[in-house]
Amino acid sequence: MKTKSLKLSEAENKMRTGSVLRLLHSYGRGLQYYLVPGGHVERKDAEKIIARPDVISMNDGLFPDSPQSWKMGGGGVSVAEVYEASPVKRRRADQREPGAAL
């Protein structure tokens, strides 16, 4: 059974009123994005929401640099800030060939 997903504008409006975007494991479907409260959000729309400058990571992932929840508004750390400070970024930079494009 296919889950009805929220439209991008619906998801953004719900986040403005306090809903949190979460990356959860769904039995038989793998990792899926959900608004809590709210409902399912398609991956492409969730990625657009996460890319917004006013959406911040709640920095609650099991591992560093792997956020699982995002909210709209102040406080917290932006996804870009987490990545910039991450050992993953440094490791990827160290593995590049000299002179390779970033």
Order of alpha helices (4+ residues) and beta strands (2+ residues): alpha-beta-beta-beta-alpha-beta-beta-alpha-alpha
